[in-house]
Amino acid sequence: MTLRSALLANMGVCALLLAAPAVSRADTVVFSNFGAGSSYNTIVANSVGNAFDGNNYGEGDTFTPTSTTKLSSIDIALSCLFAGGCPDAFTVALDTSSGDAPATVVESFSVAGTSLGLLGSSNAPIVLTSVLDPTLTSGTQYWVTVTSDLNDSIGWNLNSTTDTSDEAISTDGGATWFSPSGLTPGAYEVNGASSKTPPVPEPSSLGLMMSGLLSLAAGRRFGVRSWRTSKAD
């Protein structure tokens, strides 16, 4: 390898180490009414969409963060009320609160109805990962809402803990809300993300960086010495 190639290789190693990506952020639970092992009531649910009484139901549950963080994900226990009863996509949303009822949508998620398991089974919660990373402010009330069209008959499984937070119900697909409805809240979890922090190089990485810098210095000294020797000859 020529001196020039060696120098370029060492410079490349140092550049890659310095350009290492930030460490993955750690999630924290902002709110959860799941039982142990993300358990919930598998048999009883609040209706979303078509319950065959002429209404288009929407359901909403409220939570209030105790610390300020950014939304990372929402995990929610949803089921289809009967086979073939959820052919369309539906919406789960994080909303602001006004007058103890859902107000402005902060972030929404489109979910395929066909992805839901049947009511009565212990289906894995639906995990909705935030794209917008909105800030959840400590002490501020928010809502998680689920709405659908009349083609879907969805159930938001009730929580199996003692959570009795305010629950909101809509009979017009989320256009208007009645809260508190007195219904038992559905099961869900809200996760927040801590700020990203710059990476701390491992000892091996620091060693590579030092080796690269020493090689650069040695190469420079060798180049100067060779030039002086050749000139003397």
Kinemage of the C-alpha trace (Angstrom):
@kinemage 1
@onewidth
@group {chain A} dominant
@subgroup {mainchain}
@vectorlist {calphas} color= white
{ca met a 1} P 0.000 0.000 0.000
{ca thr a 2} L 1.381 3.430 -0.888
{ca leu a 3} L 1.791 6.164 1.708
{ca arg a 4} L -1.055 8.106 0.137
{ca ser a 5} L -3.378 5.090 0.300
{ca ala a 6} L -2.511 4.448 3.932
{ca leu a 7} L -3.211 8.052 4.856
{ca leu a 8} L -6.558 8.018 3.062
{ca ala a 9} L -7.562 4.740 4.748
{ca asn a 10} L -6.782 6.089 8.214
{ca met a 11} L -8.638 9.297 7.500
{ca gly a 12} L -11.650 7.245 6.369
{ca val a 13} L -11.670 5.230 9.620
{ca cys a 14} L -11.611 8.395 11.703
{ca ala a 15} L -14.407 9.969 9.649
{ca leu a 16} L -16.634 6.908 10.039
{ca leu a 17} L -16.102 6.842 13.796
{ca leu a 18} L -16.855 10.535 14.163
{ca ala a 19} L -19.976 10.192 12.017
{ca ala a 20} L -21.448 7.331 14.092
{ca pro a 21} L -25.238 7.623 14.522
{ca ala a 22} L -26.878 8.739 17.760
{ca val a 23} L -27.823 6.149 20.344
{ca ser a 24} L -31.367 4.772 20.118
{ca arg a 25} L -33.786 6.590 22.384
{ca ala a 26} L -35.326 4.770 25.348
{ca asp a 27} L -39.111 4.528 25.650
{ca thr a 28} L -40.976 5.185 28.893
{ca val a 29} L -44.582 4.339 29.743
{ca val a 30} L -46.609 7.550 29.954
{ca phe a 31} L -49.903 5.788 30.691
{ca ser a 32} L -51.127 2.192 30.738
{ca asn a 33} L -54.226 0.393 31.975
{ca phe a 34} L -53.076 -3.009 30.723
{ca gly a 35} L -52.753 -5.761 33.271
{ca ala a 36} L -49.669 -7.933 33.680
{ca gly a 37} L -48.277 -9.093 30.352
{ca ser a 38} L -50.415 -6.527 28.442
{ca ser a 39} L -53.578 -8.356 29.517
{ca tyr a 40} L -57.112 -6.967 29.121
{ca asn a 41} L -60.755 -8.043 29.043
{ca thr a 42} L -60.943 -10.335 26.011
{ca ile a 43} L -64.736 -10.779 26.110
{ca val a 44} L -66.262 -7.307 26.607
{ca ala a 45} L -65.567 -4.249 24.421
{ca asn a 46} L -66.904 -0.798 23.585
{ca ser a 47} L -68.292 -0.681 20.050
{ca val a 48} L -66.630 1.320 17.279
{ca gly a 49} L -68.328 1.764 13.905
{ca asn a 50} L -71.433 -0.286 13.248
{ca ala a 51} L -73.293 -1.797 16.221
{ca phe a 52} L -76.429 -2.280 14.084
{ca asp a 53} L -78.570 0.270 15.913
{ca gly a 54} L -78.275 3.039 13.320
{ca asn a 55} L -75.350 4.851 14.965
{ca asn a 56} L -71.715 5.181 13.890
{ca tyr a 57} L -69.843 4.842 17.161
{ca gly a 58} L -66.551 6.358 18.139
{ca glu a 59} L -64.820 5.773 21.472
{ca gly a 60} L -62.288 7.873 23.373
{ca asp a 61} L -60.242 7.443 26.562
{ca thr a 62} L -58.281 10.121 28.389
{ca phe a 63} L -54.868 10.302 30.063
{ca thr a 64} L -52.670 13.015 31.581
{ca pro a 65} L -48.850 12.723 31.412
{ca thr a 66} L -46.952 13.344 34.642
{ca ser a 67} L -43.827 14.440 32.744
{ca thr a 68} L -43.156 16.139 29.424
{ca thr a 69} L -41.991 13.798 26.671
{ca lys a 70} L -42.453 13.039 22.991
{ca leu a 71} L -44.938 10.430 21.817
{ca ser a 72} L -43.227 7.217 20.758
{ca ser a 73} L -46.124 4.778 20.296
{ca ile a 74} L -49.641 3.803 21.289
{ca asp a 75} L -50.438 0.148 22.050
{ca ile a 76} L -54.163 -0.579 21.976
{ca ala a 77} L -56.383 -3.648 22.470
{ca leu a 78} L -58.794 -3.831 19.520
{ca ser a 79} L -60.821 -6.738 18.121
{ca cys a 80} L -63.257 -7.409 15.305
{ca leu a 81} L -66.750 -8.232 16.605
{ca phe a 82} L -67.344 -11.023 14.089
{ca ala a 83} L -65.624 -12.755 11.185
{ca gly a 84} L -65.559 -10.542 8.094
{ca gly a 85} L -66.909 -7.608 10.074
{ca cys a 86} L -63.887 -5.318 9.663
{ca pro a 87} L -63.110 -4.967 5.935
{ca asp a 88} L -62.103 -1.285 5.940
{ca ala a 89} L -59.295 0.768 7.424
{ca phe a 90} L -60.162 2.757 10.540
{ca thr a 91} L -58.532 5.546 12.533
{ca val a 92} L -56.828 5.715 15.915
{ca ala a 93} L -55.872 9.254 16.944
{ca leu a 94} L -54.165 11.237 19.669
{ca asp a 95} L -56.355 14.294 20.382
{ca thr a 96} L -56.151 17.375 22.537
{ca ser a 97} L -58.888 17.963 25.104
{ca ser a 98} L -61.482 20.702 25.392
{ca gly a 99} L -64.233 20.659 27.988
{ca asp a 100} L -63.238 17.119 29.009
{ca ala a 101} L -63.870 15.807 25.484
{ca pro a 102} L -61.700 15.018 22.442
{ca ala a 103} L -60.904 18.140 20.387
{ca thr a 104} L -58.087 18.662 17.854
{ca val a 105} L -56.243 15.717 16.297
{ca val a 106} L -52.524 15.791 17.149
{ca glu a 107} L -51.566 12.643 15.213
{ca ser a 108} L -53.674 9.953 13.550
{ca phe a 109} L -52.974 6.377 12.509
{ca ser a 110} L -54.737 4.382 9.801
{ca val a 111} L -55.195 0.723 10.736
{ca ala a 112} L -56.343 -2.097 8.465
{ca gly a 113} L -59.512 -3.652 9.852
{ca thr a 114} L -58.448 -7.000 8.440
{ca ser a 115} L -55.466 -6.973 10.838
{ca leu a 116} L -57.730 -7.421 13.872
{ca gly a 117} L -58.338 -10.720 15.608
{ca leu a 118} L -61.805 -11.796 16.701
{ca leu a 119} L -63.361 -10.666 19.970
{ca gly a 120} L -62.996 -13.386 22.584
{ca ser a 121} L -59.381 -14.179 21.770
{ca ser a 122} L -56.286 -12.854 23.514
{ca asn a 123} L -55.106 -10.856 20.518
{ca ala a 124} L -51.797 -9.014 20.667
{ca pro a 125} L -52.298 -5.258 21.130
{ca ile a 126} L -52.002 -3.155 17.974
{ca val a 127} L -48.747 -1.153 18.116
{ca leu a 128} L -48.897 2.269 16.459
{ca thr a 129} L -45.495 3.952 16.117
{ca ser a 130} L -45.460 7.741 16.006
{ca val a 131} L -44.080 9.458 12.912
{ca leu a 132} L -44.604 13.069 14.017
{ca asp a 133} L -43.207 12.636 17.564
{ca pro a 134} L -45.541 15.287 19.054
{ca thr a 135} L -44.719 16.614 22.509
{ca leu a 136} L -46.902 15.416 25.380
{ca thr a 137} L -46.938 18.144 28.018
{ca ser a 138} L -46.932 17.276 31.701
{ca gly a 139} L -50.272 17.918 33.423
{ca thr a 140} L -52.155 18.332 30.123
{ca gln a 141} L -55.135 16.117 29.327
{ca tyr a 142} L -55.119 14.150 26.053
{ca trp a 143} L -57.415 11.616 24.426
{ca val a 144} L -56.884 8.451 22.424
{ca thr a 145} L -59.851 7.950 20.091
{ca val a 146} L -60.957 5.198 17.717
{ca thr a 147} L -63.360 5.936 14.839
{ca ser a 148} L -64.534 4.009 11.790
{ca asp a 149} L -67.106 3.925 9.018
{ca leu a 150} L -70.232 1.790 9.164
{ca asn a 151} L -68.604 -1.036 7.197
{ca asp a 152} L -66.555 -1.994 10.258
{ca ser a 153} L -67.770 -3.467 13.543
{ca ile a 154} L -64.819 -3.032 15.904
{ca gly a 155} L -64.524 -3.597 19.630
{ca trp a 156} L -62.160 -1.658 21.889
{ca asn a 157} L -61.547 -4.274 24.580
{ca leu a 158} L -62.155 -3.029 28.107
{ca asn a 159} L -59.292 -2.763 30.562
{ca ser a 160} L -59.168 -5.429 33.264
{ca thr a 161} L -57.584 -3.166 35.880
{ca thr a 162} L -59.300 -0.593 38.071
{ca asp a 163} L -58.939 2.287 35.585
{ca thr a 164} L -62.057 4.450 35.629
{ca ser a 165} L -60.709 7.475 33.744
{ca asp a 166} L -63.266 9.490 31.801
{ca glu a 167} L -64.513 7.766 28.648
{ca ala a 168} L -66.068 9.599 25.689
{ca ile a 169} L -68.557 8.243 23.186
{ca ser a 170} L -69.615 9.504 19.754
{ca thr a 171} L -72.648 8.380 17.771
{ca asp a 172} L -71.687 10.233 14.578
{ca gly a 173} L -68.228 8.867 13.781
{ca gly a 174} L -66.315 11.339 15.944
{ca ala a 175} L -67.961 14.578 14.735
{ca thr a 176} L -69.304 15.228 18.248
{ca trp a 177} L -68.547 13.622 21.606
{ca phe a 178} L -70.402 12.978 24.856
{ca ser a 179} L -68.112 12.857 27.878
{ca pro a 180} L -67.892 11.463 30.426
{ca ser a 181} L -70.026 8.634 29.120
{ca gly a 182} L -69.779 6.511 32.234
{ca leu a 183} L -68.471 3.556 30.222
{ca thr a 184} L -65.407 1.575 31.279
{ca pro a 185} L -62.289 2.731 29.386
{ca gly a 186} L -60.725 0.482 26.768
{ca ala a 187} L -57.276 -1.024 27.290
{ca tyr a 188} L -54.280 0.880 25.909
{ca glu a 189} L -50.795 2.164 26.633
{ca val a 190} L -49.071 5.414 25.667
{ca asn a 191} L -45.275 5.381 25.392
{ca gly a 192} L -42.981 8.390 25.387
{ca ala a 193} L -39.446 8.758 24.060
{ca ser a 194} L -36.548 10.409 25.833
{ca ser a 195} L -34.333 12.811 23.874
{ca lys a 196} L -31.609 11.343 21.691
{ca thr a 197} L -28.127 11.631 23.138
{ca pro a 198} L -24.810 11.666 21.260
{ca pro a 199} L -22.883 8.386 21.271
{ca val a 200} L -20.023 7.743 23.669
{ca pro a 201} L -17.227 5.927 21.785
{ca glu a 202} L -16.302 2.532 23.209
{ca pro a 203} L -12.675 1.931 24.275
{ca ser a 204} L -12.066 -0.075 21.090
{ca ser a 205} L -13.359 2.819 18.991
{ca leu a 206} L -11.154 5.278 20.836
{ca gly a 207} L -8.219 2.951 20.250
{ca leu a 208} L -8.887 2.891 16.517
{ca met a 209} L -9.113 6.651 16.428
{ca met a 210} L -5.828 7.039 18.298
{ca ser a 211} L -4.178 4.429 16.037
{ca gly a 212} L -5.368 6.317 12.982
{ca leu a 213} L -4.066 9.638 14.271
{ca leu a 214} L -0.705 8.133 15.239
{ca ser a 215} L -0.419 6.527 11.800
{ca leu a 216} L -1.098 9.873 10.180
{ca ala a 217} L 1.597 11.515 12.281
{ca ala a 218} L 4.101 8.717 11.618
{ca gly a 219} L 3.379 8.812 7.897
{ca arg a 220} L 3.970 12.536 7.816
{ca arg a 221} L 7.337 12.186 9.630
{ca phe a 222} L 8.346 9.351 7.295
{ca gly a 223} L 7.513 11.447 4.249
{ca val a 224} L 9.555 14.418 5.482
{ca arg a 225} L 12.556 12.206 6.377
{ca ser a 226} L 12.508 10.459 2.992
{ca trp a 227} L 12.446 13.802 1.178
{ca arg a 228} L 15.409 15.077 3.164
{ca thr a 229} L 17.391 11.847 2.547
{ca ser a 230} L 16.767 11.880 -1.194
{ca lys a 231} L 17.757 15.508 -1.385
{ca ala a 232} L 20.980 14.841 0.489
{ca asp a 233} L 21.838 12.069 -1.978
